[in-house]
Amino acid sequence: KCPYREPRLYCSIAPGRVSSMSLYGAETLGEELAKSLINKNALEIMSKAREEVLSSA
């Protein structure tokens, strides 16, 4: 469950004015994008990049 779907969203010390519907839409869009990238072998590319970064440290 997305924590931003709660009715009281606070940014800093003031309540946020973002609706839960717009946050839900953004979350859905992010999920669709992630699935699309995964279908295009993004996980393999990201894994190789991670290995390269970790091996150079």
Buried (B, 14 or more C-beta within 10 A) or exposed (E): EEEBEEEEBEEEEEEEEEEEEEBEEEEEEEEEEEEEEEEEEBEEEEEEEEEEEEEEE
